[in-house]
Amino acid sequence: MTDGPTNPREALEERCRSLSDQRDQLVHRCQENDAVGNIMLAIAKASTLPDVVVMLRQKLGSLLGASDAILLQQKGLTWRKIGSSRCVTGVALFERATSGRVLSVFDPSAVPGLESLSSDTMGSALVLGDCAGTPWVLVLTHNSAHHFDRRAVALMERLQPFLARSLEALAGREDLAQQVAERTLQLSHSEQRFRDFAECASDWFWETDPDHRYRFVSEPTSGSDTLERPIEFLGRTRLELRSVRECANQEKWLAYQRLIDARRPLREFEYEVETDDGQRLWVCLNGIPYFDSAGQFLGYRGTSRNVTQQKRHTAELNRAKEVAEQASQAKSDFLAVMSHEIRTPMGSLLGMLELIKDTDLSVQQQQWLHYAANSAELLQAIINDVLDLSKIESGQLVLDAQPFDLNFLLMSTANQVRAQAELKGLALRCELDDALQCRLVGDKVRLSQVLLNLLANAVKFTPAGEVRMRAMSVPAPPTMRAFQVTIEDTGIGIPSDRLPDLFEPFCQVDSSTTREFGGTGLGLSICKRLVTQMGGTIEVASTLGQGSRFNLQLMLPVAEQERTAIPTQPDATTPVGCRVLVAEDTRANQVVLEGMLKALGYSVALVNDGQAAIERCRSDDFDVIFMDMRMPRADGIAASRTIRTEQGPNQSTPIIAVTANATPDDKRRCFDAGMDAFVSKPFQRREIIEKLEQLQITAH
């Protein structure tokens, strides 16, 4: 016999109840995961420990019903309450909690010192902590007994490791900030002290004989920052007073000797002196030769001052400057590496999807592929936004000023969103001032990025009606051209209370906007910062339910008259017999490039690093080389430079750089190494075709 259902109907009902319970558990788990994720994100954004306390009180009060959240740090034998001057000692429970356990306290009154931490009645509590770094304890309280169940304990056990790492990192940042502030204050006091010395100092006076020996030295003014015993100079020359290190600077002292031999004045001449007691002091002197009535040279007269402190201060500033420059370079290197490491796999993904489009697919597979491609492009856009914002905030984003046709840029940018507008049934209207038929000098890529973001937003947030772009010229100096671009829509509009924060990073009108339309809230922030860096302004006006209007004003130099290049259509001729070398260390990118090039009729050879590319170019003849910039053994720069300098069959073969982050500095280094063009990741077939046509790659 069995205890299960006796007939199929009962079995089905039992199965349905089980599935319903599992669904409820899954929903609850998802909600709990969302809550945990929100808590982790809030902790990561907190800048101080009191901020963490406020966040935990809000989040855990909502999630677990906690009445209060109390965070304590151990200082010696005392536990100090964060955000308060209250301290407790001798709470043995805290020592157990710092081992990483989550303890449920059903009777807080039985724990000495615990109830004193809160002014409210404490009926039950959860206690957790960690001893890494500065030991800490978190106490969650409720005025009812037995409030925190096993689910609450399990949830806090999940949060404990992340909370421990976050608090340790935050405490470290606070300690570092305090040290920086103290050091900055010390340097400020030191600088002020040096200024006071300079203001109060009195130079001391001296005179030498014809042999340049000091025969008179005045006494320093009492309290002045001069040499303590300048009388030690009497009877000595500067060559005898100089330190051992000064003796090694032969070029300096040869120049000094030429000056005094020619009886020329000494101006701000600095040298290091070694006193009788071994002190080393820096002296700065000014002096002029003096003569008797017959014109006979009698020696030099002048003033001197002790500049030892200034020298030390300058050395400190130079060291601080070197540290700052190293930190700035580290930021630049980090952004370059992250740009490459993140965009490279995304480029492979998008390239693979493009290759799949050319295969035989069912209707359903085509639909799935469309969804996958859209999601991948959205993720790529988010990654680009995050990296761009990081570059701007760290000062690493450099504008690439080049001549461009303004009218062509405006029309081509609008055409990029025209298909999307027509798909939604929107009218996209462009009104361009005839005075904007000109060529200007600026970063056309970044300007196009700003305009495209504004136009794409207008189309995205407009369910019906129209999107209008108007561009007009405004007065400017003769060598400059100022213009205003206005983008209006009849969309959902923006509440007036959200307009001041619209250009802040991660700003969304509300959470429902994020869910319905997607995005990170970075686009407008990046637009604002790019326009500001270009010397322009961007403003917004909006009425909820009626639409929005963005105004962009910019002034750029007028370029010299050049013939505007007319975009050409890709040549359909298949380059039969052309041999291509692809140097790429990522297998997925190799597959993408190989697939695209073979589809165009090229013969492709693959290598995994720069050194292999060099060796292959010594033995085989290629029509074009695709060279990734970051590879093991030898990167693209080193490999290209070697290929160009060696007398091999590919010394003049066109080299196309493959990069995920083509900054102006990257371009300069690549061109200096002998490269001819760039292809950005993710790979686009049209871009590859255009680059090959520009380089006039033809069959043998």
C-alpha positions as CSV (number, residue, x, y, z in Angstrom):
1,M,0.0,0.0,0.0
2,T,1.1,3.6,-0.5
3,D,0.2,6.9,1.1
4,G,-0.2,8.7,-2.2
5,P,-3.3,9.5,-4.1
6,T,-5.6,6.5,-5.0
7,N,-6.7,7.7,-8.4
8,P,-5.3,9.8,-11.2
9,R,-7.5,12.8,-10.4
10,E,-6.2,13.0,-6.8
11,A,-2.6,12.6,-8.2
12,L,-3.2,15.4,-10.6
13,E,-4.6,17.7,-7.8
14,E,-1.7,16.8,-5.6
15,R,0.7,17.6,-8.4
16,C,-1.0,20.9,-9.0
17,R,-0.7,21.9,-5.4
18,S,2.9,21.0,-5.4
19,L,3.6,23.1,-8.5
20,S,1.6,26.0,-7.0
21,D,3.8,25.7,-3.8
22,Q,6.9,25.6,-5.9
23,R,5.7,28.7,-7.9
24,D,5.0,30.6,-4.7
25,Q,8.4,29.6,-3.4
26,L,10.1,30.7,-6.6
27,V,8.2,34.1,-6.6
28,H,9.2,34.6,-3.0
29,R,12.7,33.7,-3.8
30,C,12.8,36.1,-6.7
31,Q,11.4,38.9,-4.6
32,E,13.9,38.2,-1.9
33,N,16.7,38.2,-4.5
34,D,15.5,41.6,-5.8
35,A,15.5,42.9,-2.3
36,V,19.0,41.5,-1.6
37,G,20.2,43.0,-4.8
38,N,18.8,46.4,-3.9
39,I,20.4,46.3,-0.5
40,M,23.8,45.4,-2.0
41,L,23.5,48.2,-4.6
42,A,22.5,50.7,-1.9
43,I,25.5,49.6,0.3
44,A,27.8,49.9,-2.7
45,K,26.6,53.5,-3.2
46,A,27.0,54.5,0.4
47,S,29.9,56.9,1.0
48,T,30.0,56.8,4.9
49,L,29.2,54.4,7.6
50,P,26.2,56.5,8.9
51,D,24.8,56.3,5.3
52,V,25.0,52.5,5.6
53,V,23.1,52.6,8.9
54,V,20.3,54.8,7.3
55,M,20.1,52.5,4.3
56,L,20.0,49.3,6.4
57,R,17.3,50.8,8.6
58,Q,15.2,51.6,5.6
59,K,15.8,48.5,3.6
60,L,15.7,45.9,6.4
61,G,12.8,47.6,8.0
62,S,10.8,47.1,4.8
63,L,12.1,43.6,4.1
64,L,12.2,42.0,7.6
65,G,10.0,44.4,9.6
66,A,13.0,45.4,11.7
67,S,12.3,48.4,14.1
68,D,15.9,49.5,14.1
69,A,19.3,48.7,12.6
70,I,22.3,49.5,14.9
71,L,25.9,49.3,13.5
72,L,28.8,49.1,16.0
73,Q,32.6,49.2,15.5
74,Q,35.1,47.9,18.0
75,K,37.7,50.3,19.2
76,G,39.9,48.5,21.7
77,L,37.6,46.9,24.3
78,T,34.7,49.3,23.5
79,W,32.0,49.0,20.9
80,R,31.1,52.4,19.4
81,K,27.6,52.9,17.9
82,I,27.9,54.4,14.4
83,G,26.0,57.8,14.2
84,S,26.0,58.2,18.0
85,S,28.4,58.8,20.8
86,R,27.0,55.8,22.7
87,C,29.4,53.0,23.6
88,V,29.1,49.6,25.3
89,T,31.6,47.2,26.7
90,G,31.7,43.6,27.8
91,V,29.0,42.2,25.4
92,A,30.1,38.6,25.0
93,L,27.5,38.0,22.4
94,F,29.3,40.4,20.0
95,E,32.5,38.3,20.2
96,R,30.5,35.3,18.9
97,A,28.8,37.4,16.2
98,T,32.2,38.5,14.8
99,S,33.0,34.9,13.8
100,G,30.5,35.3,10.9
101,R,27.5,33.8,12.6
102,V,24.0,35.2,12.6
103,L,22.6,35.0,16.1
104,S,18.9,35.2,17.0
105,V,18.2,36.7,20.4
106,F,14.8,35.9,21.8
107,D,15.3,37.7,25.1
108,P,17.5,40.8,24.7
109,S,17.1,41.7,28.3
110,A,19.2,38.7,29.2
111,V,22.1,40.1,27.3
112,P,23.9,42.9,29.4
113,G,24.3,46.1,27.5
114,L,22.2,45.1,24.5
115,E,19.0,47.0,25.4
116,S,20.9,50.2,26.1
117,L,21.7,50.6,22.5
118,S,18.1,51.5,21.5
119,S,15.6,53.9,23.1
120,D,12.7,51.6,21.9
121,T,11.5,48.5,23.5
122,M,13.6,45.5,22.3
123,G,11.6,42.3,22.2
124,S,13.8,40.3,19.9
125,A,17.0,40.9,17.9
126,L,19.3,39.5,15.2
127,V,23.0,40.0,15.7
128,L,25.7,39.4,13.0
129,G,29.2,40.7,12.4
130,D,32.7,40.1,11.2
131,C,36.2,40.5,12.6
132,A,38.1,41.2,9.3
133,G,39.8,44.6,9.4
134,T,37.9,46.7,12.0
135,P,35.5,44.3,13.9
136,W,31.9,45.3,13.5
137,V,28.5,44.1,14.6
138,L,25.0,44.8,13.2
139,V,22.0,44.5,15.5
140,L,18.5,44.3,14.1
141,T,15.7,44.9,16.7
142,H,11.9,44.5,16.9
143,N,9.6,45.4,19.8
144,S,7.9,42.0,19.6
145,A,9.3,38.7,20.9
146,H,10.2,35.9,18.4
147,H,9.8,38.3,15.5
148,F,12.8,37.1,13.4
149,D,12.3,33.6,12.0
150,R,14.6,31.2,10.2
151,R,13.9,33.1,6.9
152,A,15.3,36.3,8.4
153,V,18.3,34.4,9.7
154,A,18.9,32.8,6.3
155,L,18.5,36.2,4.5
156,M,21.1,37.9,6.8
157,E,23.5,34.9,6.3
158,R,23.3,35.6,2.6
159,L,24.0,39.3,3.2
160,Q,26.7,38.9,5.8
161,P,29.7,38.2,3.4
162,F,28.8,41.1,1.1
163,L,28.2,43.4,4.1
164,A,31.5,42.4,5.6
165,R,33.4,43.2,2.4
166,S,31.6,46.5,1.9
167,L,32.1,47.7,5.4
168,E,35.7,46.8,5.3
169,A,36.2,48.6,2.0
170,L,34.2,51.6,3.2
171,A,36.2,51.8,6.5
172,G,39.4,51.6,4.4
173,R,38.2,54.4,2.2
174,E,37.3,56.6,5.2
175,D,40.7,55.9,6.8
176,L,42.4,56.7,3.5
177,A,40.4,59.9,3.2
178,Q,41.3,60.9,6.7
179,Q,45.0,60.2,6.0
180,V,44.8,62.3,2.8
181,A,43.0,65.1,4.6
182,E,45.6,65.1,7.4
183,R,48.5,65.0,4.9
184,T,46.9,67.8,2.9
185,L,46.5,69.8,6.0
186,Q,50.1,69.1,7.0
187,L,51.3,70.2,3.5
188,S,49.1,73.3,3.8
189,H,50.6,74.2,7.1
190,S,54.1,73.5,5.7
191,E,53.5,75.7,2.8
192,Q,52.1,78.5,5.0
193,R,55.2,78.2,7.2
194,F,57.5,78.6,4.2
195,R,55.5,81.7,3.1
196,D,55.8,83.2,6.6
197,F,59.6,82.6,6.5
198,A,59.8,84.2,3.1
199,E,57.9,87.3,4.3
200,C,59.9,87.7,7.5
201,A,63.4,86.7,6.2
202,S,66.2,89.2,5.9
203,D,69.0,88.5,3.4
204,W,72.5,88.6,4.7
205,F,75.2,90.6,3.0
206,W,78.6,89.5,1.9
207,E,81.7,90.7,0.2
208,T,84.7,88.8,-1.4
209,D,88.2,89.8,-2.2
210,P,89.7,89.4,-5.7
211,D,90.3,85.7,-5.1
212,H,86.6,85.3,-4.3
213,R,87.2,84.6,-0.6
214,Y,84.6,85.9,1.7
215,R,86.1,88.8,3.8
216,F,82.8,90.2,5.1
217,V,79.6,88.5,6.1
218,S,76.8,90.3,8.0
219,E,75.1,88.8,11.1
220,P,71.6,87.4,10.3
221,T,68.6,89.3,11.7
222,S,67.3,87.7,14.9
223,G,64.4,85.2,14.1
224,S,65.0,85.3,10.3
225,D,65.3,82.2,8.3
226,T,69.0,82.5,7.3
227,L,72.1,80.6,7.9
228,E,72.7,80.1,11.6
229,R,76.5,80.8,11.4
230,P,77.3,82.6,8.1
231,I,80.5,83.6,9.8
232,E,81.8,80.2,8.8
233,F,82.0,81.6,5.3
234,L,84.9,84.0,6.1
235,G,88.1,83.2,4.4
236,R,86.7,80.6,2.1
237,T,85.6,80.5,-1.5
238,R,82.4,79.0,-2.8
239,L,84.4,76.2,-4.4
240,E,85.6,75.3,-0.9
241,L,82.1,75.7,0.7
242,R,80.2,73.6,-1.8
243,S,79.1,70.1,-0.9
244,V,80.4,66.8,-2.4
245,R,77.3,66.5,-4.5
246,E,77.9,70.0,-5.9
247,C,81.4,69.1,-6.9
248,A,80.0,66.4,-9.2
249,N,78.1,69.0,-11.1
250,Q,81.0,70.1,-13.3
251,E,79.0,71.7,-16.0
252,K,77.3,74.1,-13.5
253,W,80.5,75.2,-11.9
254,L,82.3,75.6,-15.3
255,A,79.5,78.0,-16.2
256,Y,80.0,79.8,-12.8
257,Q,83.7,80.1,-13.4
258,R,83.1,81.6,-16.9
259,L,80.8,84.2,-15.3
260,I,83.2,85.4,-12.6
261,D,86.2,85.3,-15.0
262,A,84.2,87.7,-17.2
263,R,83.3,89.8,-14.2
264,R,79.6,89.4,-14.9
265,P,76.8,89.7,-12.3
266,L,75.5,86.6,-10.5
267,R,71.7,86.3,-10.6
268,E,69.8,83.8,-8.4
269,F,72.8,81.4,-8.4
270,E,72.0,78.5,-6.1
271,Y,74.4,75.9,-4.7
272,E,74.5,73.5,-1.8
273,V,76.8,74.3,1.1
274,E,78.3,71.9,3.6
275,T,78.9,73.5,7.0
276,D,81.6,72.5,9.6
277,D,79.1,70.4,11.5
278,G,78.1,68.4,8.4
279,Q,74.8,70.3,7.7
280,R,73.9,70.7,4.0
281,L,72.1,73.9,3.2
282,W,71.1,75.5,-0.1
283,V,72.1,79.1,-0.6
284,C,70.8,81.5,-3.3
285,L,72.9,84.5,-4.0
286,N,72.9,87.6,-6.1
287,G,76.1,89.6,-6.6
288,I,77.9,92.1,-8.8
289,P,81.6,92.8,-9.2
290,Y,83.1,96.0,-7.8
291,F,86.2,97.9,-8.8
292,D,88.4,100.7,-7.4
293,S,88.7,104.2,-9.0
294,A,91.3,102.9,-11.4
295,G,89.1,100.1,-12.6
296,Q,91.0,97.4,-10.7
297,F,88.8,94.4,-9.8
298,L,88.3,94.1,-6.1
299,G,85.8,91.3,-5.7
300,Y,82.1,90.7,-5.5
301,R,79.4,92.2,-3.3
302,G,75.9,90.9,-2.8
303,T,73.2,89.3,-0.8
304,S,72.4,85.6,0.0
305,R,69.5,83.8,1.6
306,N,68.9,80.3,2.8
307,V,66.6,78.5,0.3
308,T,66.9,75.0,1.9
309,Q,63.2,74.8,2.9
310,Q,62.0,76.0,-0.5
311,K,64.2,73.3,-2.2
312,R,62.7,70.6,0.1
313,H,59.2,71.8,-0.6
314,T,59.8,71.8,-4.4
315,A,61.1,68.2,-4.1
316,E,57.9,67.2,-2.2
317,L,55.7,68.8,-4.9
318,N,57.6,67.1,-7.6
319,R,57.2,63.8,-5.9
320,A,53.5,64.5,-5.4
321,K,53.2,65.4,-9.1
322,E,54.9,62.1,-10.1
323,V,52.4,60.2,-7.9
324,A,49.5,62.1,-9.4
325,E,50.8,61.5,-13.0
326,Q,51.3,57.8,-12.2
327,A,47.7,57.6,-10.8
328,S,46.4,59.4,-13.9
329,Q,48.3,57.0,-16.2
330,A,46.9,54.0,-14.2
331,K,43.4,55.3,-14.8
332,S,44.1,55.6,-18.5
333,D,45.6,52.1,-18.7
334,F,42.7,50.6,-16.7
335,L,40.1,52.2,-19.0
336,A,42.0,51.0,-22.1
337,V,42.2,47.5,-20.8
338,M,38.6,47.4,-19.7
339,S,37.4,48.8,-23.0
340,H,39.3,46.1,-24.8
341,E,38.3,43.2,-22.5
342,I,34.6,44.1,-22.4
343,R,34.1,45.2,-25.9
344,T,36.1,42.3,-27.5
345,P,33.6,39.5,-26.4
346,M,30.7,41.8,-27.2
347,G,32.1,42.3,-30.7
348,S,32.5,38.6,-31.1
349,L,28.8,38.1,-30.1
350,L,27.5,40.7,-32.5
351,G,29.7,39.4,-35.3
352,M,28.5,35.9,-34.8
353,L,24.9,37.0,-34.9
354,E,25.6,38.8,-38.2
355,L,27.1,35.7,-39.6
356,I,24.1,33.6,-38.5
357,K,21.8,36.0,-40.4
358,D,23.4,34.8,-43.7
359,T,22.5,31.1,-43.0
360,D,19.2,29.3,-43.7
361,L,16.9,29.9,-40.8
362,S,13.3,29.2,-40.2
363,V,10.8,32.0,-39.5
364,Q,10.9,31.3,-35.8
365,Q,14.7,31.2,-35.8
366,Q,14.9,34.5,-37.6
367,Q,12.6,36.0,-34.9
368,W,14.8,34.6,-32.1
369,L,17.9,35.9,-33.8
370,H,16.3,39.3,-34.1
371,Y,15.5,39.4,-30.4
372,A,19.1,38.2,-29.6
373,A,20.7,40.8,-31.9
374,N,18.5,43.6,-30.3
375,S,19.5,42.5,-26.8
376,A,23.2,42.3,-27.7
377,E,23.1,45.8,-29.3
378,L,21.3,47.2,-26.2
379,L,24.0,45.7,-24.0
380,Q,26.7,47.1,-26.2
381,A,25.2,50.5,-26.0
382,I,25.1,50.3,-22.2
383,I,28.7,49.2,-22.1
384,N,29.7,52.1,-24.3
385,D,27.8,54.5,-22.1
386,V,29.4,53.3,-18.9
387,L,32.9,53.4,-20.5
388,D,32.3,56.8,-22.0
389,L,31.1,58.2,-18.6
390,S,34.2,56.7,-16.9
391,K,36.5,58.3,-19.4
392,I,34.8,61.7,-19.0
393,E,34.9,61.6,-15.2
394,S,38.5,60.6,-15.1
395,G,39.5,63.2,-17.7
396,Q,40.7,60.6,-20.2
397,L,38.3,61.4,-23.0
398,V,40.0,63.6,-25.6
399,L,38.1,65.2,-28.4
400,D,39.4,64.5,-32.0
401,A,39.0,67.7,-33.9
402,Q,38.7,67.1,-37.7
403,P,37.1,69.0,-40.6
404,F,33.5,67.8,-41.3
405,D,30.4,68.9,-43.3
406,L,27.8,70.1,-40.7
407,N,24.8,69.8,-43.0
408,F,25.8,66.3,-44.1
409,L,26.3,65.3,-40.4
410,L,22.9,66.6,-39.4
411,M,21.1,64.8,-42.3
412,S,23.0,61.5,-41.9
413,T,22.3,61.4,-38.1
414,A,18.6,62.0,-38.7
415,N,18.5,59.3,-41.3
416,Q,19.8,56.8,-38.7
417,V,16.5,57.0,-36.8
418,R,14.2,57.5,-39.8
419,A,13.4,53.8,-40.2
420,Q,12.6,53.5,-36.5
421,A,10.3,56.5,-36.7
422,E,8.5,55.2,-39.7
423,L,8.1,51.9,-38.0
424,K,6.2,53.6,-35.2
425,G,4.2,55.7,-37.7
426,L,5.9,59.0,-36.6
427,A,6.8,61.9,-38.9
428,L,10.4,62.9,-38.8
429,R,10.9,66.4,-40.0
430,C,14.3,68.2,-40.6
431,E,14.5,71.9,-41.1
432,L,18.1,73.1,-41.8
433,D,19.3,76.7,-42.2
434,D,21.0,77.3,-45.5
435,A,23.8,79.1,-43.7
436,L,24.8,75.7,-42.2
437,Q,26.1,74.5,-45.6
438,C,29.6,74.7,-44.3
439,R,32.6,72.8,-43.1
440,L,33.6,73.1,-39.5
441,V,36.4,71.7,-37.3
442,G,35.3,69.6,-34.4
443,D,34.8,66.0,-33.1
444,K,32.1,64.9,-35.6
445,V,31.9,61.5,-33.9
446,R,31.0,62.9,-30.5
447,L,28.7,65.5,-32.0
448,S,26.9,62.8,-34.0
449,Q,26.7,60.7,-30.8
450,V,24.9,63.6,-28.9
451,L,22.5,64.3,-31.8
452,L,21.7,60.6,-32.3
453,N,21.0,60.2,-28.6
454,L,18.6,63.1,-28.5
455,L,16.8,62.0,-31.7
456,A,16.6,58.3,-30.6
457,N,15.1,59.4,-27.2
458,A,12.6,61.6,-29.0
459,V,11.5,58.7,-31.2
460,K,11.5,56.2,-28.3
461,F,9.4,58.4,-26.0
462,T,6.9,59.5,-28.7
463,P,4.0,57.0,-29.2
464,A,2.3,59.1,-31.8
465,G,2.7,62.4,-33.7
466,E,6.1,63.7,-34.9
467,V,9.7,64.4,-34.1
468,R,11.2,67.6,-35.5
469,M,14.9,68.7,-35.8
470,R,15.5,72.3,-36.6
471,A,19.0,73.7,-37.0
472,M,19.8,77.4,-37.4
473,S,22.8,79.7,-37.5
474,V,23.4,82.2,-34.7
475,P,25.8,85.2,-34.7
476,A,29.5,84.4,-34.2
477,P,33.0,85.9,-34.9
478,P,34.1,85.7,-38.6
479,T,36.4,82.6,-38.1
480,M,33.8,80.8,-36.1
481,R,30.3,79.4,-36.8
482,A,27.7,79.1,-34.0
483,F,24.5,77.1,-34.5
484,Q,21.6,75.9,-32.5
485,V,19.9,72.5,-33.0
486,T,16.4,72.1,-31.5
487,I,14.9,68.6,-31.3
488,E,11.2,68.6,-30.4
489,D,8.7,65.7,-30.0
490,T,5.0,65.2,-29.2
491,G,5.8,62.4,-26.7
492,I,5.1,61.6,-23.1
493,G,6.9,64.6,-21.7
494,I,8.8,64.9,-18.4
495,P,7.5,66.1,-15.0
496,S,8.8,69.5,-14.1
497,D,10.2,68.3,-10.8
498,R,12.5,65.8,-12.6
499,L,14.0,68.3,-15.1
500,P,16.8,69.6,-12.8
501,D,18.2,66.1,-12.4
502,L,17.7,65.0,-16.0
503,F,21.3,65.3,-17.0
504,E,22.6,63.5,-13.9
505,P,24.1,59.9,-14.3
506,F,21.6,57.0,-14.0
507,C,18.7,59.4,-13.9
508,Q,15.3,58.0,-15.0
509,V,12.0,59.9,-14.9
510,D,10.6,56.9,-12.9
511,S,11.1,53.2,-12.6
512,S,8.2,52.4,-15.0
513,T,10.1,54.3,-17.7
514,T,13.0,52.0,-17.3
515,R,10.9,48.9,-17.5
516,E,8.9,50.1,-20.6
517,F,11.6,51.8,-22.6
518,G,14.9,50.4,-21.3
519,G,18.2,52.2,-20.9
520,T,20.5,53.1,-18.1
521,G,19.9,56.8,-17.6
522,L,23.5,57.6,-18.8
523,G,22.8,58.9,-22.3
524,L,21.8,62.4,-21.4
525,S,24.5,62.7,-18.8
526,I,27.1,61.8,-21.4
527,C,25.5,64.2,-23.9
528,K,25.7,67.1,-21.3
529,R,29.3,66.4,-20.5
530,L,30.4,66.0,-24.2
531,V,28.7,69.3,-25.2
532,T,30.3,71.1,-22.2
533,Q,33.7,69.7,-23.2
534,M,33.1,71.0,-26.7
535,G,32.3,74.4,-25.2
536,G,28.6,74.4,-25.8
537,T,25.3,74.2,-23.8
538,I,22.3,71.9,-23.8
539,E,19.0,72.7,-22.2
540,V,15.6,71.0,-21.9
541,A,12.0,72.2,-21.6
542,S,9.1,69.8,-21.3
543,T,5.4,69.5,-20.5
544,L,4.1,66.3,-19.2
545,G,1.8,64.6,-21.7
546,Q,2.6,67.1,-24.5
547,G,6.3,66.6,-25.4
548,S,9.8,67.8,-24.9
549,R,12.2,70.2,-26.5
550,F,16.0,70.0,-26.3
551,N,18.2,72.9,-27.4
552,L,21.9,72.4,-28.2
553,Q,24.1,75.4,-28.9
554,L,27.7,75.1,-30.1
555,M,30.3,77.3,-31.7
556,L,33.1,75.7,-33.8
557,P,36.0,77.0,-36.0
558,V,35.3,77.3,-39.7
559,A,37.4,74.8,-41.7
560,E,39.5,75.7,-44.7
561,Q,37.6,75.0,-47.9
562,E,37.8,71.4,-48.9
563,R,35.9,69.3,-51.3
564,T,33.2,67.3,-49.3
565,A,33.8,63.6,-49.8
566,I,30.8,61.8,-51.2
567,P,30.1,58.4,-49.6
568,T,30.5,55.7,-52.1
569,Q,28.6,52.5,-52.3
570,P,30.5,49.2,-51.7
571,D,31.8,47.7,-54.9
572,A,30.1,44.4,-55.6
573,T,33.2,43.0,-57.4
574,T,34.4,39.9,-55.6
575,P,38.2,40.2,-55.0
576,V,39.1,36.7,-56.1
577,G,42.5,35.6,-55.1
578,C,43.2,38.3,-52.5
579,R,45.0,36.9,-49.4
580,V,44.3,38.3,-46.0
581,L,46.2,37.8,-42.8
582,V,44.2,38.1,-39.6
583,A,46.2,38.5,-36.3
584,E,43.8,38.2,-33.4
585,D,44.2,36.3,-30.1
586,T,40.5,35.8,-29.5
587,R,39.1,32.7,-31.2
588,A,35.6,34.1,-31.5
589,N,36.8,37.2,-33.2
590,Q,38.9,35.1,-35.6
591,V,35.8,33.2,-36.6
592,V,33.8,36.4,-37.1
593,L,36.5,38.1,-39.3
594,E,37.2,34.9,-41.2
595,G,33.5,34.3,-41.9
596,M,33.0,37.9,-43.1
597,L,36.1,38.0,-45.3
598,K,35.5,34.5,-46.8
599,A,31.9,35.6,-47.6
600,L,33.4,38.5,-49.6
601,G,35.7,36.1,-51.5
602,Y,39.0,36.6,-49.7
603,S,41.5,33.9,-48.7
604,V,42.2,34.1,-45.0
605,A,45.1,33.0,-42.9
606,L,44.9,33.2,-39.1
607,V,47.6,33.8,-36.4
608,N,47.1,34.1,-32.6
609,D,49.6,36.8,-31.7
610,G,51.9,39.6,-33.0
611,Q,55.0,37.5,-33.0
612,A,53.3,34.8,-35.2
613,A,52.1,37.6,-37.5
614,I,55.7,38.8,-37.9
615,E,57.0,35.3,-38.7
616,R,54.2,34.7,-41.2
617,C,54.8,38.0,-42.9
618,R,58.5,37.0,-43.4
619,S,57.5,34.0,-45.5
620,D,54.1,34.7,-47.2
621,D,52.9,37.5,-49.3
622,F,49.5,39.1,-48.3
623,D,47.3,41.8,-49.9
624,V,46.1,43.2,-46.5
625,I,46.7,42.5,-42.8
626,F,44.1,42.9,-40.0
627,M,46.1,43.5,-36.8
628,D,44.6,43.4,-33.3
629,M,46.2,46.1,-31.1
630,R,46.3,43.9,-27.9
631,M,47.8,40.5,-28.2
632,P,50.3,38.3,-26.3
633,R,54.0,38.0,-27.1
634,A,53.9,41.1,-29.3
635,D,51.0,43.6,-29.6
636,G,49.8,45.1,-32.8
637,I,51.9,48.2,-32.5
638,A,55.2,46.3,-32.1
639,A,54.3,43.8,-34.8
640,S,53.4,46.5,-37.3
641,R,56.6,48.4,-36.6
642,T,58.7,45.3,-37.1
643,I,56.9,44.4,-40.4
644,R,57.5,47.9,-41.7
645,T,61.2,48.0,-40.8
646,E,62.1,44.5,-42.2
647,Q,62.9,44.0,-45.8
648,G,60.2,41.4,-46.3
649,P,57.4,40.7,-48.8
650,N,54.8,42.6,-46.6
651,Q,56.8,45.7,-45.9
652,S,54.3,47.9,-47.8
653,T,51.2,45.7,-47.3
654,P,48.3,47.7,-46.0
655,I,47.7,47.1,-42.2
656,I,44.3,47.6,-40.7
657,A,44.2,48.1,-36.9
658,V,41.5,46.1,-35.1
659,T,40.6,47.8,-31.8
660,A,37.8,48.1,-29.3
661,N,38.7,51.6,-28.3
662,A,40.1,53.8,-31.1
663,T,41.1,56.9,-29.2
664,P,43.0,59.8,-30.8
665,D,46.1,58.6,-28.9
666,D,45.6,55.0,-30.1
667,K,45.3,56.3,-33.7
668,R,48.4,58.4,-33.5
669,R,50.5,55.4,-32.1
670,C,49.1,53.1,-34.8
671,F,49.9,55.5,-37.6
672,D,53.3,56.1,-36.2
673,A,53.9,52.3,-36.3
674,G,53.0,52.2,-40.0
675,M,49.3,51.1,-39.9
676,D,46.9,52.4,-42.6
677,A,43.3,52.3,-41.2
678,F,41.1,51.2,-38.3
679,V,38.2,48.8,-37.9
680,S,36.3,49.0,-34.6
681,K,34.8,46.2,-32.6
682,P,32.1,45.0,-33.0
683,F,32.8,44.2,-36.6
684,Q,30.4,45.5,-39.2
685,R,30.6,44.1,-42.7
686,R,30.0,47.4,-44.4
687,E,32.8,49.0,-42.5
688,I,35.2,46.2,-43.5
689,I,34.2,46.6,-47.1
690,E,34.6,50.4,-47.0
691,K,38.1,50.1,-45.4
692,L,39.2,47.6,-48.0
693,E,37.9,49.9,-50.8
694,Q,39.7,52.9,-49.4
695,L,42.9,51.0,-49.4
696,Q,42.2,49.8,-53.0
697,I,42.7,46.1,-52.2
698,T,42.5,44.3,-55.6
699,A,43.1,40.8,-56.8
700,H,46.5,39.7,-58.0
